[in-house]
Amino acid sequence: MRFETFIAQRLYFSQKGENRSSRPAVRVALAGIIIGVLVMIVTVCVVVGFKQTITEKVVGFAAHLRVVNFDNNNTFEMQPVAVSDSLLDVLAALPHIDGVNIFATKPGIIKTDDAFQGVVFKGTTYWDYFADNLTDGALPEAENEIIVSQKLCRLLSVKAGDALLCYFVGDKVRARKFMISGVYSTGFGEFDERFILGQVEVVRRLNGWNDHQASGIELRVDNMRHLDEAADNVFFATANRFDADGNAYYMETLEQLNPQVFSWLDLLDMNVVVIILLMLAVSGFNIISGLIILILDSIQMIGVVKALGATNKQVRRIFITQGAMLIGKGVVWGNIIGLALCAIEYVCHLIPLDAATYYVNYVPIAFPIGWLLLLNIGTIAVTVLILLAPSALVTKISPAKVMYFE
């Protein structure tokens, strides 16, 4: 064991120092590190959880990628593309593509005896997401069956098993009577209030499309980290390719379809950076003040070890090592408390949120292991480097003067 480490451990673990004047300052410094690490961990877990939860909700309605008609007018009254089985097979075989399905949309108006509501009828062949979010009834099995959100049910005063009359405007107004087979709720009010879901054949019949035409193709990616790579693969698979009717394909990403949602999520990243910098500043200030008090409280010891031949560099290492031990203890306890709080919220959902504002009714939590490791390593590295400045104070202490005054 090195001389510096031995002295630092004796100072840190000494039981004789319980009544020293530096003890309160050390405790305050330790508390500051614990609180700083705790806040940073909770912030990262909450923000990552938020982004993952909101992204999952958006993907449930719109998928990660979609291929549509190049002449698409960016409305829900879309120009059709001819979808062949060979194209679906090509897209499904691309790397990182986890699922492929066709969809078709048609704007309409639901009319009841007491209310009316503008909606978008979405015909789809992908039901997994809505099966997980059904609150009543079952998924549609026939062309005249649909699922409706809880929010629309409240607005229209209907429930599962009721009939709805929906009007679609095209060359002429067409009315269709649907049976509500099920009710879903995703908590994403912007989408829940807009979409009713049923079979693709309904839109085909309303628009006079054949059995191979649809509004487009939706593609789900196995992981958001692979979105850009998957988008490139889909683009090259469909670029300069035309369907049976001579229409060109156009690829859109999740961010392009929902820019307002992802702009909001990007702002959360900025909040995380600000909070981490503030917590590092607080932790750094606490460790600097604690180390200065430790040095001033150990002037006699510094004079003695210098008189015995220790260099300024060795003495600085003593206090840097002691400070690093303090930092390590604070980081460990900050992790324990922070992860425990996150685990409790993850399991119990104790903190409620307004779903109309935040799209979820509780604080979502995720545990990004890579980010947490990086956060801990960065915190330790930054705070240990901060110790270099106050440790320079030992170079100003003269052993002759210390021993003279003693």
Secondary structure, DSSP 4 states (H G I P E B T S, - for coil): --HHHHHHHHHHH-GGGGGSTTHHHHHHHHHHHHHHHHHHHHHHHHHHHHHHHHHHHHHHHH-SEEEEETT--SSSSPPPEE--HHHHHHHHTSTTEEEEEEEEEEEEEEE-SS-EEEEEEEEES--HHHHHTEEEE----STTEEEEEHHHHHHHT--TT-EEEEEEESSSEEEEEEEEEEEE--S-HHHHTTEEEE-HHHHHHHHT--TTEESEEEEEES-GGGHHHHHHHHHHHHTT-B-TTSPBEEEEEHHHH-HHHHHHHHHHHHHHHHHHHHHHHHHHHHHHHHHHHHHHHTHHHHHHHHHTT--HHHHHHHHHHHHHHHHHHHHHHHHHHHHHHHHHHHHH--SB--HHHHSSSB------HHHHHHHHHHHHHHHHHHTHHHHGGGGG--HHHHHHH-
